[in-house]
Amino acid sequence: MIKADYITKSFGSVQVLKGISLEVAPAEVVCITGASGAGKTTLLQILGTLSPPDTGQVWIGGTPVFELKKDQIADFRNKHIGFVFQFHHLLPEFTALENVCIPGFISRDPADKVRERAKELLDFLGLGYRMEHKPAELSGGEQQRVAVARALVNHPSVLLADEPSGNLDSHNKDELHKLFFRLRDTYGQTIIMVTHDRSLAEMSDRSLTMRDGLFVQ
């Protein structure tokens, strides 16, 4: 589903990624761990096409994404990549349902189909009764589940998560971790997560450790 070949990235004189290669199969859950500064988030940003590598290429579903033009990359990202971050970044003036629908509307998909998909996801995530609530009326765990639904509304090829449970208490953290594996089992979702959480890494299909811009054994 996703392949990266010899990815390097520098910021000024500091080389953050030093030749990273990675392959992730469809419906595989992969966790990337490592100390702060190891290059995990930089790698995730490149895999998500938010930042170009200095060298190397990324393929998602067979498409070499950095051969696309800038506007094509943005369109590809919206349709094929879902993002979940440590902070939910929901728009406070919109309801849970409206927040989930936004990527579908950006893709110019039919509004009724977008709403149907958003309702299906919110129901799946146990939030069917909270659809018309705004973020301020939701708990932290509920807000993060809305963010997950928003990331999935366009049927992305891959879901990328950066410390997705880092801002949650232990109960909501456990619930969110279980949710990712339900998404794999129910929808065949491919997921790559950056995390410091050892329990999440141990649950994953594969756990990779980064140190100084490289994967280590």
Backbone as a ProteinNet text record, in pm:
[ID]
protein_1_A
[PRIMARY]
MIKADYITKSFGSVQVLKGISLEVAPAEVVCITGASGAGKTTLLQILGTLSPPDTGQVWIGGTPVFELKKDQIADFRNKHIGFVFQFHHLLPEFTALENVCIPGFISRDPADKVRERAKELLDFLGLGYRMEHKPAELSGGEQQRVAVARALVNHPSVLLADEPSGNLDSHNKDELHKLFFRLRDTYGQTIIMVTHDRSLAEMSDRSLTMRDGLFVQ
[TERTIARY]
81.9	0	85.9	196	284.6	429.6	510.4	651.6	733.7	838.9	933.1	1072	1143	1273.4	1380.7	1470.4	1588.7	1555	1471.5	1427.6	1532.5	1579	1666	1601.2	1633.4	1580.4	1671.6	1708.4	1792.1	1722.7	1750.4	1707.3	1834	1873.6	2002.1	2114.5	2201.9	2315.6	2283.8	2161.2	2123.3	2048.9	2105	2038.7	1949.6	1819.1	1722	1691.7	1677.5	1656.5	1774.6	1828	1956.4	1948.8	1833.7	1819.9	1721.6	1597.1	1491.9	1418	1405.5	1323.1	1219.5	1098.7	987.9	883.6	827.9	712.8	606.7	482.5	369.9	261.4	214	115.1	-25.5	-119.3	-259.2	-309.2	-387.7	-448.1	-344.7	-225.1	-122.4	-118.5	-100.7	-84	62	130.5	272.2	292.9	366.6	402.8	550.2	579.9	717.2	746.5	847.3	882.7	1025.3	1064.5	1199.3	1198	1315.7	1328	1292.5	1259.7	1235.6	1359.4	1336.8	1447.7	1501.9	1440.8	1490.5	1451.8	1351.6	1307.7	1171.2	1099.3	971.4	868	846.7	743.9	782.2	910.4	955.4	924.3	950.2	919.2	769.8	687.8	543.2	493.9	551.3	512.4	545.9	657.7	695.2	604.4	578.4	487.1	349.1	310.6	181.5	182.8	293.1	312.3	303.5	313.5	312.3	447	551.3	686.2	758.3	831.9	903.4	1036.6	1081.6	1214.9	1322.2	1444.6	1556.4	1591.6	1591.8	1612.3	1516.3	1490.5	1403.9	1264	1181.7	1045.9	951	825.1	718.8	610.9	570.2	458.9	343.1	224.4	103.1	5.5	-29.1	-114.7	-56.5	76	144.1	173.6	125	147.9	273.2	371.4	490	452.5	422.7	352.3	435.3	567.2	646.4	684.5	628.1	634.2	514.2	415	296.6	327	249.1	260.4	200.2	231.9	192.5	42.5	-39.7	-184.3	-234	-166.7	-203.7	-173.5	-62.2	-26.7	-132.4	-176.3	-278.2	-407.4	-446.6	-568.3	-552.1	-435.5	-407.5	-412.3	-352.2	-349.3	-490.9	-574.8	-711	-790.1	-765.6	-844.9	-787.5	-655.7	-592.5	-523.1	-509.1	-435.8	-520.7	-537	-605.6	-505.1	-526	-433.2	-505.9	-440.5	-486.4	-366.8	-384.5	-274.5	-302.5	-203.1	-218.9	-333.8	-346.4	-456	-555.5	-683.5	-785.4	-805.4	-779	-792.6	-932.3	-1035.2	-1172.3	-1207.7	-1294.5	-1339.2	-1452.6	-1433.8	-1526.4	-1666.4	-1681.9	-1813.4	-1901.6	-1845.4	-1919.9	-1950.8	-2058.5	-2094.5	-1997	-2006.8	-1924.4	-1947.6	-2072.6	-2104.8	-2045.2	-2059.1	-2006	-1853.6	-1786.9	-1640.9	-1597.2	-1668.4	-1631.9	-1653.3	-1754.5	-1787.6	-1688.5	-1612.5	-1532.6	-1440.7	-1360.6	-1274.1	-1352.6	-1470.3	-1552.6	-1604.4	-1641.5	-1686.8	-1571.9	-1451.1	-1334.7	-1309.2	-1336.1	-1319.2	-1431.2	-1532.4	-1648.2	-1728.7	-1727.5	-1813.7	-1958	-2056	-2197	-2225.5	-2289	-2307.8	-2384.2	-2485.3	-2562.9	-2479.7	-2389.4	-2302.7	-2199.4	-2149.1	-2053.6	-2120.2	-2238.9	-2309.8	-2342.6	-2380.5	-2410.5	-2287.1	-2173.5	-2048.9	-2009.2	-2022.8	-1987.4	-2073.7	-2202.9	-2292.8	-2256.2	-2221.8	-2181.2	-2058.3	-1960.2	-1837.7	-1863.7	-1942.3	-1971.5	-2048.9	-2139.6	-2209.1	-2110.1	-2019.8	-1920.4	-1832.5	-1805	-1719.2	-1796.1	-1924.3	-2003.4	-2046	-2052.8	-2085.8	-2212.4	-2293.5	-2414.6	-2505.3	-2508.8	-2595.8	-2531.1	-2408.5	-2337	-2312.7	-2375.1	-2345.9	-2369	-2472.6	-2509.7	-2445.6	-2356.8	-2287	-2160.9	-2128	-2005.5	-1889.8	-1764.9	-1650	-1648.5	-1688.5	-1684.9	-1780.1	-1876.1	-1973.4	-1931.4	-1813.6	-1764.2	-1645.7	-1626.7	-1508.4	-1385.4	-1267.4	-1144.5	-1141.9	-1186.2	-1188.9	-1286.9	-1402.7	-1501.4	-1448.8	-1382.5	-1326.3	-1223.9	-1140.9	-1040.1	-1104.4	-1214.4	-1284.8	-1349.9	-1398.2	-1449.1	-1336.3	-1217.8	-1102.6	-1067.3	-1080.1	-1055.5	-1158.4	-1285.5	-1389.9	-1362.4	-1322	-1289.6	-1176.5	-1076.5	-963.4	-1004.7	-1114.7	-1155.5	-1266	-1323.8	-1445.7	-1424.2	-1303.9	-1276.8	-1222.6	-1241.8	-1190.8	-1040.9	-955.7	-813.6	-744.7	-643.1	-562.1	-484.2	-439.8	-357.3	-396.2	-397.1	-422.6	-291.4	-250	-126.6	-161.9	-102.6	-135.2	-7.1	-0.1	116.9	79.3	127.3	95.6	-55.5	-137.9	-282.3	-344.7	-281.8	-339	-259.7	-166.1	-77	-144.7	-265.6	-335.7	-455.8	-462.7	-579.4	-544.9	-646.6	-627.4	-620	-588.3	-560	-679.4	-801	-919.2	-942	-941.7	-965.2	-851.1	-730.8	-616.2	-637.7	-677.2	-701.2	-812.1	-919.4	-1030.6	-987	-905	-858.3	-766.6	-680	-590.8	-671.6	-773.4	-857.4	-928.5	-966.2	-1036.8	-953.7	-825.1	-741.1	-743.6	-745.7	-745.2	-883.2	-988.5	-1121.7	-1130.3	-1066.3	-1064.7	-991.7	-882.9	-812	-900.5	-962.9	-1040.2	-1169.4	-1233.5	-1363.3	-1349.2	-1258.6	-1246.7	-1119	-1032.8	-906.1	-815.1	-820.8	-746.9	-598	-515.1	-370.9	-338.4	-259.6	-235.2	-86.8	-29.9	106.1	97	151.6	143.2	280.7	304	420.1	373.5	445.4	400.4	516.7	501.5	590.6	528	404.4	329.7	369.7	434.6	485	371.5	260.1	150.3	90.5	79.2	28.1	124.4	253.1	352.6	346.2	325.6	319.2	194	85.7	-37.4	-28.4	60.7	64.6	113.3	85.8	134	286	342.1	487.2	528.5	636.6	688.3	830.6	856.3	987.7	1041.8	1171	1234.1	1329.4	1319.5	1410	1510.1	1632.8	1736.6	1826.7	1841.6	1930	1900.9	1772.8	1734.6	1736.8	1745.3	1747.9	1665.1	1618.6	1558.4	1670.4	1646.3	1746.7	1678.9	1758.1	1704.3	1664.6
-120.5	0	126.4	122.3	239.4	192.6	260.6	226.3	354.5	356.6	468.9	413.3	480.5	431.2	536.8	508.3	588	737.3	764.6	901.9	973.7	1087.9	1173.9	1311.6	1379.6	1513.4	1588.1	1709.2	1795	1928.1	1987.2	2123.2	2201.8	2285.5	2352.7	2250.8	2256.1	2164.4	2034.6	2022	1904.4	1804.3	1686.4	1581.3	1500.9	1511.9	1449.8	1305.9	1281.4	1146.6	1110.3	988.7	953.5	833	819.4	708.6	604.4	647.4	560.5	488.8	358.2	279.7	202.8	189.2	131.6	77.4	-38.6	-91.4	-132.8	-94.9	-128.8	-191.9	-308.5	-384.1	-330.1	-357.7	-321.1	-384.2	-307	-351.5	-386.6	-329	-348.3	-226.2	-249.8	-142.3	-140.7	-32.3	-19.5	97.9	75.8	182.9	217.3	346.3	395.1	462.6	412.1	464.2	519.5	582.5	637.8	764	805.2	924.7	1049.7	1156.9	1285	1326	1376.1	1416.6	1307.1	1186.8	1075.1	1088.4	1173.2	1191.6	1132.4	1085.9	1016.8	1106.5	1225	1313.7	1363.6	1391	1432	1323.9	1198.8	1088.1	1081.3	1095.4	1088.5	1201.1	1319.2	1431.5	1404.2	1338.7	1304.3	1194.7	1092.5	986.7	1043.1	1148.4	1211.8	1321.1	1340.2	1438.9	1582.3	1604.4	1740	1808.8	1730	1782.5	1694	1752.5	1670.5	1622.2	1504.3	1459.8	1530	1530.5	1580.6	1480.1	1352.6	1245.4	1132.7	1046.9	932.9	956.3	853.6	859.3	782.9	824.5	756.7	715	588.9	537.7	506.3	550.5	516	454.3	328.7	257.9	252.5	252.6	244.8	378.6	488.6	621.8	684.8	721.6	793.4	938.7	969.7	1093.7	1218.8	1209.8	1331	1355	1272.7	1303.8	1387.4	1399.7	1479.2	1627.8	1709.6	1854	1895.6	2017.4	2063.3	2052.3	2098.9	2092.6	1948.7	1863.8	1722.3	1651.9	1689.4	1630	1666.7	1792.2	1834.6	1756.7	1735.9	1660.9	1514.3	1457	1318.2	1301.1	1394.9	1388.7	1389.2	1477.2	1487.7	1358.5	1291.7	1173.8	1043.3	1036.6	908.3	898.2	1010.7	1008.3	1073.3	1002.2	1058	1086.4	1195.4	1235.9	1245.8	1194.1	1213.3	1261.8	1375.1	1434.1	1424.8	1463.4	1459.8	1550.4	1665.5	1757.4	1748.2	1747.1	1710.2	1812.2	1940.6	2046	2051.1	2027.8	2042.8	2191.1	2226.4	2364.7	2388.1	2481.1	2492.9	2537.1	2605.6	2658.8	2555.8	2439.8	2336.5	2217.5	2146	2025.9	1913.1	1804.2	1686.9	1639.2	1629.7	1583.7	1676.7	1805.5	1901.3	1893.3	1876.5	1862.8	1740.6	1630	1507.3	1524.2	1598.4	1614.2	1700	1784.5	1886.9	1830.1	1723.8	1673.7	1625.3	1566.7	1521.8	1637.5	1747	1864.6	1927.1	1926.2	1978.2	1896.9	1766	1678.8	1695.2	1776.6	1801.5	1673.9	1584.5	1467.6	1510.3	1433.5	1469.5	1482.6	1592.2	1623.9	1515.3	1455.5	1353.2	1229.3	1194	1078.2	1105.3	1228.4	1265.4	1255.8	1309.3	1305.5	1162	1080.1	939.9	868.1	890.4	828.6	881.5	1012.5	1071.2	1013.1	998	940	794.9	720	579.9	569.9	656.8	654	694.2	798.2	841.8	734.2	666	553.3	443	410.7	305.9	340.2	468.2	513.5	541.1	506	523.1	665.4	747.1	888.6	928.9	831.2	862.2	960.3	953.5	1042.2	1177.7	1197.2	1323.4	1403	1361.7	1421.7	1571.9	1617.6	1759.6	1843.3	1782.7	1856.5	1922.6	2038.4	2107.6	2059.6	2080.1	2026.8	2062.2	2183.5	2224.6	2142.7	2075.2	1993.5	1846.4	1814.6	1677.4	1660.4	1539.5	1509	1500	1495.2	1483.7	1358.3	1246.2	1122.5	1128.7	1191.5	1205.5	1296.8	1403.3	1493.5	1420.5	1335.8	1265.4	1162	1099.9	1005.9	1078	1199.4	1280	1307.8	1338.1	1362.9	1238.5	1120.4	995.8	978.9	1004.5	994.2	1091.3	1211.8	1310.4	1260.2	1194.8	1143	1030.2	962.4	844.7	871.2	989.8	1012.7	998	1019.6	1007.3	869.6	769.3	633.2	636.5	689.9	703.5	569.2	566.5	445.6	417.1	522.4	506.1	611.9	570.9	661.8	682.5	808.9	843.9	913.8	868.6	924.6	961.2	1084.2	1133.9	1154.3	1065	1068.4	1085.2	999.3	1022.8	1017	945.3	933.7	1012.6	1094.9	1164.9	1266.9	1311	1414.4	1358.6	1222.7	1159.3	1094.7	1080.6	1006.7	857	777	635.6	560.3	591.7	521.6	552.5	682.4	720.1	675.2	671	621.4	475.1	392.8	251.1	234.1	313.3	303	341.6	446	489.2	384.1	324.2	220.7	103.9	60	-50.4	-12.3	114.8	162.2	143.3	173.1	160.3	16.7	-79.8	-219.1	-263.5	-202.4	-225.4	-171	-57.8	-1.1	-94.1	-153	-250.1	-370.8	-424.3	-547.4	-526	-409.6	-384.7	-327.2	-232.6	-162.4	-198.1	-282.7	-313.6	-192.8	-105.8	19.7	-0.8	57.1	60.9	180.3	157.5	262.3	266.5	386.7	409	512.2	476.3	565.2	593.7	717.8	757.8	767.1	702.2	701.3	680	733.2	701.2	596	555.4	465.7	320.3	258.9	122.3	21.9	41	-54.8	-53.3	63.6	73.5	6.9	30.4	-31.6	-183.8	-234.7	-379.7	-440.8	-363.4	-412.1	-417.6	-340.8	-324.4	-451	-458.1	-570.4	-568.6	-448.2	-434.5	-304.9	-310.4	-191.8	-165.5	-42	-1.5	109.2	104	203.5	289.4	421	513.6	570.6	588.2	655.7	731.4	860.1	943.6	930.7	933.2	938.2	807.5	695.1	562.6	465.5	358.7	249.4	164.2	116.7	32.8	-95.6	-198.3	-326	-313
0	0	0	76.4	79.8	80.5	0.9	-9	-11.9	66.3	65	34.7	-53.2	-96.3	-72.3	19.7	51.6	67.1	167.3	195	279.5	230.9	310.8	323.7	434.9	457.2	551.8	512.5	596.1	618.8	733.8	763.8	794.5	699.2	711.9	709.3	807.7	812.7	886.3	936.3	1015.1	926.3	910	833.8	929.3	910.1	1000.5	958.8	828.9	776.7	687.1	707.1	646.5	552.8	486.4	393	442.6	463.7	517.8	404.9	416.4	324.9	406.5	350.7	426	329.9	362.1	289.3	390.4	364.3	451.1	365	406.8	330.6	355.5	265.9	291.6	421.1	497.2	623.3	729.6	718.9	821.3	912.3	1042	1139.8	1183.3	1152.7	1182.9	1277.7	1385.6	1478	1462.2	1464.1	1459.6	1592.6	1662.2	1793.4	1789.6	1899.5	1909.8	1992.1	2034.8	2116.7	2037.8	2108.5	2042.3	1963.4	1842.1	1757.7	1668.3	1674.3	1593.1	1446.6	1416.2	1277.8	1247.9	1349.6	1329.2	1262.1	1317.2	1263.4	1125	1103.3	969.8	868.1	903.3	813.1	785.7	889.9	871.4	781	796.2	710.4	564.3	539.5	401.8	347.5	427.9	384.5	353.2	424.8	403.4	299.1	230.2	123	172.9	304.2	357.4	339.1	320.3	302.6	200.9	104.8	7	64.3	24.5	66.4	-15.4	36.3	-44.1	-152.5	-117.5	-214.7	-180.6	-279.8	-258.2	-312	-302.1	-355.6	-263.3	-264.8	-190.2	-289.4	-280.3	-360	-267.3	-301.5	-227	-326	-302.6	-396.8	-536.6	-545.4	-674.2	-739.4	-681.7	-738.4	-678.9	-763.3	-711.6	-683.5	-558.6	-527.1	-553.7	-541.1	-559.6	-705.5	-795	-937.6	-980.6	-892.3	-922	-907	-976.8	-960.8	-826.5	-784.6	-651	-628.6	-724.2	-705.7	-712.8	-790.6	-796.9	-664.9	-602.4	-472.2	-368.3	-367.3	-271.3	-291.4	-416.4	-445.7	-405.9	-435.6	-399.5	-248.1	-176.4	-29.5	27.4	-23.5	27.9	6.5	-105.2	-140.3	-85	-64.3	-35.7	99.4	171.4	298.3	406.1	518.1	633.6	744	817	922.4	1056.8	1160.3	1297.7	1378.3	1448.2	1522.7	1673	1752.4	1898.4	1942.6	1878.2	1906.6	1790.9	1823.9	1725.8	1614.5	1640	1538.3	1476.9	1557.9	1509.1	1501.4	1407.9	1396.1	1495.6	1590.9	1704.1	1665.8	1552.3	1516.3	1446.6	1413.2	1341.5	1431.5	1400.6	1474.9	1441.3	1518.3	1490.2	1347.7	1306.4	1171.4	1066.3	1086	988.8	981.3	1095.6	1095.5	1015.4	1032.3	961.2	810.8	771.6	629.7	552.1	619.3	550.7	442.6	467.2	359.1	237.7	261	148.9	66.3	133	60	-19.5	38.6	-32.3	-159.1	-151.8	-269	-370.3	-336.6	-423.3	-449.4	-352	-360.9	-335.9	-385	-360.8	-210.8	-173.7	-32.4	41.4	-23.7	46.2	74.3	-19.2	2	111	116	220.9	357.8	370.5	498.9	539.3	442.6	471.4	525	459.2	503	641.6	664.2	793.6	905.6	880.4	981.3	1008.9	904	920.5	1010.2	986.5	1066	1210.6	1230.8	1367.2	1442.7	1373.9	1437.1	1473.9	1381.4	1405.3	1525.3	1542.7	1652	1781.1	1782	1902.8	1930.1	1825.4	1842.8	1767.8	1732.8	1658.2	1729.3	1861.3	1939.6	1967.5	1918.6	1944.3	1815.3	1705.9	1575.4	1571	1639.5	1631.1	1741.2	1818.8	1923.5	1866.9	1917.7	1878.8	1966.9	1922.4	1996.1	2144.9	2180.9	2321.1	2407.9	2344.1	2416.5	2423.4	2370.7	2365.8	2459.4	2510.5	2591.3	2501.4	2563.1	2484.9	2399.8	2457.1	2380.5	2265.8	2287.4	2179.9	2069.5	2106	2005.9	1918.2	1980.4	1902.4	1809.8	1854.4	1767.3	1649.1	1672	1560.3	1460.9	1513.4	1426.2	1345.2	1406	1333.1	1221.6	1252.2	1150.1	1035.6	1068	964.1	875.1	935.2	857.9	764.4	796.3	719.8	618.4	619.4	542.4	391	342.5	198.6	159.9	246.4	219.3	187	273.2	239.5	224.6	138.9	123.8	250.4	316	436.5	538.7	665.2	777.3	850.9	866.3	935.2	1066.6	1175.3	1306.8	1380	1429.6	1501.6	1648.4	1734.8	1877.8	1899.9	1839.5	1841.7	1979.6	2073	2207.5	2310.9	2265.6	2358.3	2446	2408.4	2484.6	2560.8	2573	2633.4	2766.9	2853	2977.1	2946.5	3047.6	3024.1	2967	3013.7	2962.8	2815.8	2781.4	2642	2551.8	2607.8	2531.8	2491.9	2588.4	2560.1	2456.8	2469.6	2375.4	2234.6	2223.1	2091.5	2029.9	2110.1	2059.1	2003.7	2076.7	2029.1	1899.5	1889.2	1771.1	1644.5	1650.5	1531.1	1477.5	1566.2	1521.7	1473.8	1527.2	1471	1329.2	1304.4	1168.9	1071.9	1117.8	1034.3	1005.9	1109.9	1094.6	1016.7	1034.8	971.7	831.1	814.4	686.5	609	666.5	599.6	590.6	692.2	688.2	714.1	629.7	650.8	740	844.6	943.9	979.1	978.7	1027.5	1139.4	1255.3	1371.6	1429.3	1462.7	1542.5	1686.9	1776.8	1915.7	2011.4	2132.5	2243.6	2334.2	2301.8	2389.4	2362.8	2457.7	2439.2	2419.7	2492.1	2481.4	2341.4	2279.6	2143.4	2045.9	2063.9	1976.4	1985.4	2106	2124.3	2062	2051	1989.2	1837.8	1778.7	1633.7	1563.8	1433.3	1353.6	1343.5	1343.5	1333.3	1400.2	1475.7	1543.4	1496.2	1453	1404.2	1494.7	1521.4	1607.9	1525.8	1543.6	1475.9	1574.9	1526.1	1603.7	1506.8	1530.8	1448.9	1300	1265.4	1125	1051.3	1122.8	1060.4	1143.5	1081.1	1156.1	1215.7	1338.7	1406	1449.4	1473.2	1520.1	1666.6
[MASK]
+++++++++++++++++++++++++++++++++++++++++++++++++++++++++++++++++++++++++++++++++++++++++++++++++++++++++++++++++++++++++++++++++++++++++++++++++++++++++++++++++++++++++++++++++++++++++++++++++++++++++++++++++++++++++

